[in-house]
C-alpha cells in the first residue's frame, strides 16, 4: 500500500484565500509557476481552489505573474 500524503489545507485547517499571499507563495515555484498536484500533494478540490486563488491574487496585483 502507498502512504498518502495529507492535504496541507485540510491538515492545518486553513481556508484557501487569495489575500493570504504567504500561504499561496508556498505553492508557486521560483519562476512564478504553480506547482502540480504531485509536488503539492493536495486533493483535486484543494488544487482547483488554490489555482483560482493564485489567479485571483495575480489579477488583483498581489502576486506577480512572472518572477525574474
PyMOL Python script that loads the backbone (N, CA, C, O; Angstrom):
from pymol import cmd

cmd.read_pdbstr("""\
ATOM      1  N   UNK A   1       0.821  -1.194   0.000  1.00  0.00           N
ATOM      2  CA  UNK A   1       0.000   0.000   0.000  1.00  0.00           C
ATOM      3  C   UNK A   1       0.858   1.248   0.000  1.00  0.00           C
ATOM      4  O   UNK A   1       1.928   1.295   0.607  1.00  0.00           O
ATOM      5  N   UNK A   2       0.363   2.253  -0.693  1.00  0.00           N
ATOM      6  CA  UNK A   2       1.060   3.523  -0.729  1.00  0.00           C
ATOM      7  C   UNK A   2       0.665   4.363   0.483  1.00  0.00           C
ATOM      8  O   UNK A   2      -0.477   4.325   0.940  1.00  0.00           O
ATOM      9  N   UNK A   3       1.623   5.113   0.986  1.00  0.00           N
ATOM     10  CA  UNK A   3       1.312   6.072   2.032  1.00  0.00           C
ATOM     11  C   UNK A   3       0.843   7.355   1.378  1.00  0.00           C
ATOM     12  O   UNK A   3       1.557   7.938   0.562  1.00  0.00           O
ATOM     13  N   UNK A   4      -0.353   7.799   1.729  1.00  0.00           N
ATOM     14  CA  UNK A   4      -0.882   9.019   1.151  1.00  0.00           C
ATOM     15  C   UNK A   4      -0.395  10.214   1.940  1.00  0.00           C
ATOM     16  O   UNK A   4      -0.408  10.204   3.171  1.00  0.00           O
ATOM     17  N   UNK A   5       0.032  11.239   1.232  1.00  0.00           N
ATOM     18  CA  UNK A   5       0.388  12.484   1.889  1.00  0.00           C
ATOM     19  C   UNK A   5      -0.890  13.233   2.232  1.00  0.00           C
ATOM     20  O   UNK A   5      -1.891  13.136   1.521  1.00  0.00           O
ATOM     21  N   UNK A   6      -0.847  13.964   3.303  1.00  0.00           N
ATOM     22  CA  UNK A   6      -2.017  14.714   3.722  1.00  0.00           C
ATOM     23  C   UNK A   6      -2.131  16.020   2.958  1.00  0.00           C
ATOM     24  O   UNK A   6      -1.131  16.611   2.550  1.00  0.00           O
ATOM     25  N   UNK A   7      -3.358  16.456   2.773  1.00  0.00           N
ATOM     26  CA  UNK A   7      -3.658  17.732   2.154  1.00  0.00           C
ATOM     27  C   UNK A   7      -3.268  18.841   3.140  1.00  0.00           C
ATOM     28  O   UNK A   7      -3.756  18.865   4.270  1.00  0.00           O
ATOM     29  N   UNK A   8      -2.398  19.750   2.717  1.00  0.00           N
ATOM     30  CA  UNK A   8      -1.876  20.802   3.601  1.00  0.00           C
ATOM     31  C   UNK A   8      -2.985  21.660   4.204  1.00  0.00           C
ATOM     32  O   UNK A   8      -2.943  21.987   5.390  1.00  0.00           O
ATOM     33  N   UNK A   9      -3.970  22.022   3.397  1.00  0.00           N
ATOM     34  CA  UNK A   9      -5.024  22.915   3.857  1.00  0.00           C
ATOM     35  C   UNK A   9      -5.977  22.210   4.823  1.00  0.00           C
ATOM     36  O   UNK A   9      -6.412  22.806   5.808  1.00  0.00           O
ATOM     37  N   UNK A  10      -6.300  20.958   4.550  1.00  0.00           N
ATOM     38  CA  UNK A  10      -7.173  20.216   5.459  1.00  0.00           C
ATOM     39  C   UNK A  10      -6.447  19.865   6.756  1.00  0.00           C
ATOM     40  O   UNK A  10      -7.045  19.889   7.833  1.00  0.00           O
ATOM     41  N   UNK A  11      -5.167  19.543   6.652  1.00  0.00           N
ATOM     42  CA  UNK A  11      -4.374  19.163   7.816  1.00  0.00           C
ATOM     43  C   UNK A  11      -4.241  20.320   8.809  1.00  0.00           C
ATOM     44  O   UNK A  11      -4.332  20.119  10.021  1.00  0.00           O
ATOM     45  N   UNK A  12      -4.027  21.525   8.290  1.00  0.00           N
ATOM     46  CA  UNK A  12      -3.817  22.699   9.138  1.00  0.00           C
ATOM     47  C   UNK A  12      -5.073  23.546   9.300  1.00  0.00           C
ATOM     48  O   UNK A  12      -5.034  24.610   9.917  1.00  0.00           O
ATOM     49  N   UNK A  13      -6.181  23.076   8.749  1.00  0.00           N
ATOM     50  CA  UNK A  13      -7.473  23.768   8.857  1.00  0.00           C
ATOM     51  C   UNK A  13      -7.372  25.216   8.366  1.00  0.00           C
ATOM     52  O   UNK A  13      -7.784  26.149   9.055  1.00  0.00           O
ATOM     53  N   UNK A  14      -6.818  25.384   7.166  1.00  0.00           N
ATOM     54  CA  UNK A  14      -6.635  26.699   6.554  1.00  0.00           C
ATOM     55  C   UNK A  14      -7.616  26.849   5.407  1.00  0.00           C
ATOM     56  O   UNK A  14      -7.765  25.944   4.587  1.00  0.00           O
ATOM     57  N   UNK A  15      -8.283  27.991   5.350  1.00  0.00           N
ATOM     58  CA  UNK A  15      -9.168  28.286   4.238  1.00  0.00           C
ATOM     59  C   UNK A  15      -8.343  28.913   3.117  1.00  0.00           C
ATOM     60  O   UNK A  15      -7.534  29.807   3.367  1.00  0.00           O
ATOM     61  N   UNK A  16      -8.541  28.455   1.896  1.00  0.00           N
ATOM     62  CA  UNK A  16      -7.797  28.967   0.748  1.00  0.00           C
ATOM     63  C   UNK A  16      -8.381  30.320   0.376  1.00  0.00           C
ATOM     64  O   UNK A  16      -9.560  30.428   0.038  1.00  0.00           O
ATOM     65  N   UNK A  17      -7.534  31.365   0.444  1.00  0.00           N
ATOM     66  CA  UNK A  17      -7.998  32.728   0.206  1.00  0.00           C
ATOM     67  C   UNK A  17      -6.949  33.468  -0.612  1.00  0.00           C
ATOM     68  O   UNK A  17      -5.751  33.321  -0.368  1.00  0.00           O
ATOM     69  N   UNK A  18      -7.393  34.261  -1.582  1.00  0.00           N
ATOM     70  CA  UNK A  18      -6.458  34.971  -2.455  1.00  0.00           C
ATOM     71  C   UNK A  18      -5.692  36.055  -1.708  1.00  0.00           C
ATOM     72  O   UNK A  18      -4.651  36.498  -2.194  1.00  0.00           O
ATOM     73  N   UNK A  19      -6.160  36.496  -0.555  1.00  0.00           N
ATOM     74  CA  UNK A  19      -5.492  37.549   0.210  1.00  0.00           C
ATOM     75  C   UNK A  19      -4.355  37.024   1.076  1.00  0.00           C
ATOM     76  O   UNK A  19      -3.544  37.805   1.574  1.00  0.00           O
ATOM     77  N   UNK A  20      -4.287  35.713   1.261  1.00  0.00           N
ATOM     78  CA  UNK A  20      -3.248  35.102   2.084  1.00  0.00           C
ATOM     79  C   UNK A  20      -2.046  34.749   1.207  1.00  0.00           C
ATOM     80  O   UNK A  20      -1.864  33.596   0.817  1.00  0.00           O
ATOM     81  N   UNK A  21      -1.244  35.742   0.912  1.00  0.00           N
ATOM     82  CA  UNK A  21      -0.150  35.606  -0.054  1.00  0.00           C
ATOM     83  C   UNK A  21       0.951  34.681   0.454  1.00  0.00           C
ATOM     84  O   UNK A  21       1.558  33.957  -0.334  1.00  0.00           O
ATOM     85  N   UNK A  22       1.218  34.695   1.755  1.00  0.00           N
ATOM     86  CA  UNK A  22       2.282  33.855   2.307  1.00  0.00           C
ATOM     87  C   UNK A  22       2.009  32.376   2.068  1.00  0.00           C
ATOM     88  O   UNK A  22       2.922  31.616   1.746  1.00  0.00           O
ATOM     89  N   UNK A  23       0.768  31.974   2.224  1.00  0.00           N
ATOM     90  CA  UNK A  23       0.409  30.565   2.007  1.00  0.00           C
ATOM     91  C   UNK A  23       0.437  30.243   0.515  1.00  0.00           C
ATOM     92  O   UNK A  23       0.928  29.186   0.119  1.00  0.00           O
ATOM     93  N   UNK A  24      -0.084  31.141  -0.311  1.00  0.00           N
ATOM     94  CA  UNK A  24      -0.111  30.890  -1.757  1.00  0.00           C
ATOM     95  C   UNK A  24       1.302  30.801  -2.332  1.00  0.00           C
ATOM     96  O   UNK A  24       1.549  30.027  -3.257  1.00  0.00           O
ATOM     97  N   UNK A  25       2.222  31.582  -1.792  1.00  0.00           N
ATOM     98  CA  UNK A  25       3.594  31.595  -2.307  1.00  0.00           C
ATOM     99  C   UNK A  25       4.295  30.255  -2.099  1.00  0.00           C
ATOM    100  O   UNK A  25       5.250  29.951  -2.814  1.00  0.00           O
ATOM    101  N   UNK A  26       3.848  29.451  -1.145  1.00  0.00           N
ATOM    102  CA  UNK A  26       4.433  28.120  -0.928  1.00  0.00           C
ATOM    103  C   UNK A  26       4.183  27.186  -2.097  1.00  0.00           C
ATOM    104  O   UNK A  26       4.933  26.231  -2.299  1.00  0.00           O
ATOM    105  N   UNK A  27       3.131  27.450  -2.875  1.00  0.00           N
ATOM    106  CA  UNK A  27       2.725  26.557  -3.955  1.00  0.00           C
ATOM    107  C   UNK A  27       3.066  27.123  -5.331  1.00  0.00           C
ATOM    108  O   UNK A  27       2.491  26.714  -6.340  1.00  0.00           O
ATOM    109  N   UNK A  28       4.008  28.071  -5.363  1.00  0.00           N
ATOM    110  CA  UNK A  28       4.476  28.671  -6.611  1.00  0.00           C
ATOM    111  C   UNK A  28       5.987  28.506  -6.646  1.00  0.00           C
ATOM    112  O   UNK A  28       6.654  28.728  -5.636  1.00  0.00           O
ATOM    113  N   UNK A  29       6.539  28.117  -7.796  1.00  0.00           N
ATOM    114  CA  UNK A  29       7.991  27.911  -7.862  1.00  0.00           C
ATOM    115  C   UNK A  29       8.723  29.239  -8.066  1.00  0.00           C
ATOM    116  O   UNK A  29       8.099  30.300  -8.095  1.00  0.00           O
ATOM    117  N   UNK A  30      10.033  29.175  -8.206  1.00  0.00           N
ATOM    118  CA  UNK A  30      10.850  30.391  -8.305  1.00  0.00           C
ATOM    119  C   UNK A  30      10.537  31.223  -9.532  1.00  0.00           C
ATOM    120  O   UNK A  30      10.754  32.435  -9.530  1.00  0.00           O
ATOM    121  N   UNK A  31      10.031  30.589 -10.583  1.00  0.00           N
ATOM    122  CA  UNK A  31       9.723  31.298 -11.815  1.00  0.00           C
ATOM    123  C   UNK A  31       8.309  31.871 -11.817  1.00  0.00           C
ATOM    124  O   UNK A  31       7.915  32.547 -12.767  1.00  0.00           O
ATOM    125  N   UNK A  32       7.554  31.609 -10.774  1.00  0.00           N
ATOM    126  CA  UNK A  32       6.196  32.131 -10.674  1.00  0.00           C
ATOM    127  C   UNK A  32       5.129  31.182 -11.183  1.00  0.00           C
ATOM    128  O   UNK A  32       3.968  31.567 -11.318  1.00  0.00           O
ATOM    129  N   UNK A  33       5.510  29.943 -11.468  1.00  0.00           N
ATOM    130  CA  UNK A  33       4.538  28.962 -11.959  1.00  0.00           C
ATOM    131  C   UNK A  33       3.929  28.174 -10.800  1.00  0.00           C
ATOM    132  O   UNK A  33       4.584  27.917  -9.790  1.00  0.00           O
ATOM    133  N   UNK A  34       2.669  27.799 -10.970  1.00  0.00           N
ATOM    134  CA  UNK A  34       2.006  26.987  -9.960  1.00  0.00           C
ATOM    135  C   UNK A  34       2.571  25.569  -9.986  1.00  0.00           C
ATOM    136  O   UNK A  34       2.845  25.027 -11.056  1.00  0.00           O
ATOM    137  N   UNK A  35       2.743  24.974  -8.816  1.00  0.00           N
ATOM    138  CA  UNK A  35       3.220  23.593  -8.735  1.00  0.00           C
ATOM    139  C   UNK A  35       2.068  22.629  -8.991  1.00  0.00           C
ATOM    140  O   UNK A  35       0.910  22.935  -8.708  1.00  0.00           O
ATOM    141  N   UNK A  36       2.404  21.461  -9.532  1.00  0.00           N
ATOM    142  CA  UNK A  36       1.364  20.479  -9.846  1.00  0.00           C
ATOM    143  C   UNK A  36       0.980  19.669  -8.607  1.00  0.00           C
ATOM    144  O   UNK A  36       1.599  19.796  -7.551  1.00  0.00           O
ATOM    145  N   UNK A  37      -0.038  18.845  -8.753  1.00  0.00           N
ATOM    146  CA  UNK A  37      -0.575  18.088  -7.622  1.00  0.00           C
ATOM    147  C   UNK A  37       0.410  17.083  -7.061  1.00  0.00           C
ATOM    148  O   UNK A  37       0.371  16.792  -5.865  1.00  0.00           O
ATOM    149  N   UNK A  38       1.281  16.549  -7.879  1.00  0.00           N
ATOM    150  CA  UNK A  38       2.268  15.589  -7.375  1.00  0.00           C
ATOM    151  C   UNK A  38       3.202  16.248  -6.373  1.00  0.00           C
ATOM    152  O   UNK A  38       3.559  15.651  -5.358  1.00  0.00           O
ATOM    153  N   UNK A  39       3.591  17.472  -6.661  1.00  0.00           N
ATOM    154  CA  UNK A  39       4.521  18.166  -5.770  1.00  0.00           C
ATOM    155  C   UNK A  39       3.820  18.787  -4.572  1.00  0.00           C
ATOM    156  O   UNK A  39       4.397  18.854  -3.487  1.00  0.00           O
ATOM    157  N   UNK A  40       2.580  19.243  -4.751  1.00  0.00           N
ATOM    158  CA  UNK A  40       1.877  19.879  -3.639  1.00  0.00           C
ATOM    159  C   UNK A  40       1.177  18.863  -2.752  1.00  0.00           C
ATOM    160  O   UNK A  40       0.902  19.150  -1.587  1.00  0.00           O
ATOM    161  N   UNK A  41       0.889  17.705  -3.272  1.00  0.00           N
ATOM    162  CA  UNK A  41       0.164  16.626  -2.587  1.00  0.00           C
ATOM    163  C   UNK A  41      -1.176  17.103  -2.028  1.00  0.00           C
ATOM    164  O   UNK A  41      -1.556  16.750  -0.912  1.00  0.00           O
ATOM    165  N   UNK A  42      -1.883  17.909  -2.819  1.00  0.00           N
ATOM    166  CA  UNK A  42      -3.214  18.392  -2.451  1.00  0.00           C
ATOM    167  C   UNK A  42      -4.274  17.507  -3.088  1.00  0.00           C
ATOM    168  O   UNK A  42      -4.001  16.780  -4.043  1.00  0.00           O
ATOM    169  N   UNK A  43      -5.477  17.577  -2.552  1.00  0.00           N
ATOM    170  CA  UNK A  43      -6.595  16.891  -3.190  1.00  0.00           C
ATOM    171  C   UNK A  43      -6.979  17.668  -4.443  1.00  0.00           C
ATOM    172  O   UNK A  43      -6.561  18.813  -4.615  1.00  0.00           O
ATOM    173  N   UNK A  44      -7.760  17.063  -5.307  1.00  0.00           N
ATOM    174  CA  UNK A  44      -8.157  17.718  -6.559  1.00  0.00           C
ATOM    175  C   UNK A  44      -8.960  18.988  -6.274  1.00  0.00           C
ATOM    176  O   UNK A  44      -8.766  20.012  -6.930  1.00  0.00           O
ATOM    177  N   UNK A  45      -9.846  18.918  -5.309  1.00  0.00           N
ATOM    178  CA  UNK A  45     -10.665  20.076  -4.956  1.00  0.00           C
ATOM    179  C   UNK A  45      -9.802  21.220  -4.420  1.00  0.00           C
ATOM    180  O   UNK A  45      -9.988  22.374  -4.806  1.00  0.00           O
ATOM    181  N   UNK A  46      -8.870  20.904  -3.540  1.00  0.00           N
ATOM    182  CA  UNK A  46      -7.989  21.929  -2.983  1.00  0.00           C
ATOM    183  C   UNK A  46      -7.082  22.521  -4.057  1.00  0.00           C
ATOM    184  O   UNK A  46      -6.805  23.720  -4.046  1.00  0.00           O
ATOM    185  N   UNK A  47      -6.616  21.679  -4.987  1.00  0.00           N
ATOM    186  CA  UNK A  47      -5.746  22.167  -6.060  1.00  0.00           C
ATOM    187  C   UNK A  47      -6.500  23.144  -6.953  1.00  0.00           C
ATOM    188  O   UNK A  47      -5.937  24.158  -7.366  1.00  0.00           O
ATOM    189  N   UNK A  48      -7.773  22.858  -7.261  1.00  0.00           N
ATOM    190  CA  UNK A  48      -8.573  23.780  -8.072  1.00  0.00           C
ATOM    191  C   UNK A  48      -8.798  25.096  -7.342  1.00  0.00           C
ATOM    192  O   UNK A  48      -8.679  26.166  -7.938  1.00  0.00           O
ATOM    193  N   UNK A  49      -9.120  25.023  -6.056  1.00  0.00           N
ATOM    194  CA  UNK A  49      -9.325  26.236  -5.267  1.00  0.00           C
ATOM    195  C   UNK A  49      -8.039  27.045  -5.176  1.00  0.00           C
ATOM    196  O   UNK A  49      -8.069  28.273  -5.245  1.00  0.00           O
ATOM    197  N   UNK A  50      -6.911  26.362  -5.022  1.00  0.00           N
ATOM    198  CA  UNK A  50      -5.615  27.027  -4.961  1.00  0.00           C
ATOM    199  C   UNK A  50      -5.311  27.733  -6.273  1.00  0.00           C
ATOM    200  O   UNK A  50      -4.855  28.876  -6.271  1.00  0.00           O
ATOM    201  N   UNK A  51      -5.559  27.065  -7.390  1.00  0.00           N
ATOM    202  CA  UNK A  51      -5.306  27.664  -8.704  1.00  0.00           C
ATOM    203  C   UNK A  51      -6.148  28.917  -8.894  1.00  0.00           C
ATOM    204  O   UNK A  51      -5.646  29.930  -9.383  1.00  0.00           O
ATOM    205  N   UNK A  52      -7.423  28.864  -8.513  1.00  0.00           N
ATOM    206  CA  UNK A  52      -8.282  30.042  -8.636  1.00  0.00           C
ATOM    207  C   UNK A  52      -7.824  31.162  -7.723  1.00  0.00           C
ATOM    208  O   UNK A  52      -7.883  32.329  -8.110  1.00  0.00           O
ATOM    209  N   UNK A  53      -7.369  30.836  -6.519  1.00  0.00           N
ATOM    210  CA  UNK A  53      -6.895  31.854  -5.578  1.00  0.00           C
ATOM    211  C   UNK A  53      -5.627  32.524  -6.102  1.00  0.00           C
ATOM    212  O   UNK A  53      -5.477  33.741  -5.993  1.00  0.00           O
ATOM    213  N   UNK A  54      -4.710  31.731  -6.674  1.00  0.00           N
ATOM    214  CA  UNK A  54      -3.475  32.301  -7.225  1.00  0.00           C
ATOM    215  C   UNK A  54      -3.798  33.200  -8.410  1.00  0.00           C
ATOM    216  O   UNK A  54      -3.251  34.297  -8.526  1.00  0.00           O
ATOM    217  N   UNK A  55      -4.689  32.738  -9.295  1.00  0.00           N
ATOM    218  CA  UNK A  55      -5.072  33.545 -10.450  1.00  0.00           C
ATOM    219  C   UNK A  55      -5.730  34.848 -10.016  1.00  0.00           C
ATOM    220  O   UNK A  55      -5.468  35.904 -10.591  1.00  0.00           O
ATOM    221  N   UNK A  56      -6.583  34.770  -9.003  1.00  0.00           N
ATOM    222  CA  UNK A  56      -7.270  35.959  -8.495  1.00  0.00           C
ATOM    223  C   UNK A  56      -6.263  36.927  -7.858  1.00  0.00           C
ATOM    224  O   UNK A  56      -6.364  38.139  -8.051  1.00  0.00           O
ATOM    225  N   UNK A  57      -5.302  36.403  -7.108  1.00  0.00           N
ATOM    226  CA  UNK A  57      -4.282  37.242  -6.474  1.00  0.00           C
ATOM    227  C   UNK A  57      -3.409  37.915  -7.534  1.00  0.00           C
ATOM    228  O   UNK A  57      -3.022  39.072  -7.370  1.00  0.00           O
ATOM    229  N   UNK A  58      -3.102  37.211  -8.604  1.00  0.00           N
ATOM    230  CA  UNK A  58      -2.328  37.810  -9.690  1.00  0.00           C
ATOM    231  C   UNK A  58      -3.106  38.933 -10.352  1.00  0.00           C
ATOM    232  O   UNK A  58      -2.550  39.994 -10.634  1.00  0.00           O
ATOM    233  N   UNK A  59      -4.387  38.705 -10.602  1.00  0.00           N
ATOM    234  CA  UNK A  59      -5.225  39.712 -11.258  1.00  0.00           C
ATOM    235  C   UNK A  59      -5.351  40.963 -10.390  1.00  0.00           C
ATOM    236  O   UNK A  59      -5.367  42.081 -10.906  1.00  0.00           O
ATOM    237  N   UNK A  60      -5.441  40.777  -9.081  1.00  0.00           N
ATOM    238  CA  UNK A  60      -5.565  41.902  -8.152  1.00  0.00           C
ATOM    239  C   UNK A  60      -4.229  42.619  -7.934  1.00  0.00           C
ATOM    240  O   UNK A  60      -4.193  43.685  -7.320  1.00  0.00           O
ATOM    241  N   UNK A  61      -3.137  42.042  -8.432  1.00  0.00           N
ATOM    242  CA  UNK A  61      -1.826  42.672  -8.302  1.00  0.00           C
ATOM    243  C   UNK A  61      -1.115  42.310  -7.009  1.00  0.00           C
ATOM    244  O   UNK A  61      -0.135  42.962  -6.648  1.00  0.00           O
ATOM    245  N   UNK A  62      -1.583  41.287  -6.305  1.00  0.00           N
ATOM    246  CA  UNK A  62      -0.958  40.885  -5.049  1.00  0.00           C
ATOM    247  C   UNK A  62       0.215  39.939  -5.263  1.00  0.00           C
ATOM    248  O   UNK A  62       1.127  39.869  -4.439  1.00  0.00           O
ATOM    249  N   UNK A  63       0.183  39.206  -6.389  1.00  0.00           N
ATOM    250  CA  UNK A  63       1.267  38.284  -6.732  1.00  0.00           C
ATOM    251  C   UNK A  63       1.711  38.564  -8.161  1.00  0.00           C
ATOM    252  O   UNK A  63       0.903  38.967  -8.997  1.00  0.00           O
ATOM    253  N   UNK A  64       3.002  38.350  -8.444  1.00  0.00           N
ATOM    254  CA  UNK A  64       3.461  38.561  -9.816  1.00  0.00           C
ATOM    255  C   UNK A  64       3.078  37.388 -10.725  1.00  0.00           C
ATOM    256  O   UNK A  64       2.945  36.252 -10.269  1.00  0.00           O
ATOM    257  N   UNK A  65       2.904  37.682 -12.011  1.00  0.00           N
ATOM    258  CA  UNK A  65       2.659  36.626 -12.986  1.00  0.00           C
ATOM    259  C   UNK A  65       3.939  35.864 -13.283  1.00  0.00           C
ATOM    260  O   UNK A  65       3.929  34.640 -13.415  1.00  0.00           O
ATOM    261  N   UNK A  66       5.058  36.608 -13.388  1.00  0.00           N
ATOM    262  CA  UNK A  66       6.354  36.016 -13.725  1.00  0.00           C
ATOM    263  C   UNK A  66       7.395  36.604 -12.781  1.00  0.00           C
ATOM    264  O   UNK A  66       7.382  37.805 -12.514  1.00  0.00           O
ATOM    265  N   UNK A  67       8.288  35.771 -12.280  1.00  0.00           N
ATOM    266  CA  UNK A  67       9.392  36.246 -11.441  1.00  0.00           C
ATOM    267  C   UNK A  67      10.652  36.267 -12.286  1.00  0.00           C
ATOM    268  O   UNK A  67      10.915  35.335 -13.046  1.00  0.00           O
ATOM    269  N   UNK A  68      11.419  37.317 -12.155  1.00  0.00           N
ATOM    270  CA  UNK A  68      12.659  37.422 -12.933  1.00  0.00           C
ATOM    271  C   UNK A  68      13.860  37.267 -12.050  1.00  0.00           C
ATOM    272  O   UNK A  68      14.992  37.327 -12.531  1.00  0.00           O
TER     273      UNK A  68
END
""", "prot")
cmd.dss("prot")
cmd.show_as("cartoon", "prot")
cmd.util.cbc("prot")
cmd.orient("prot")
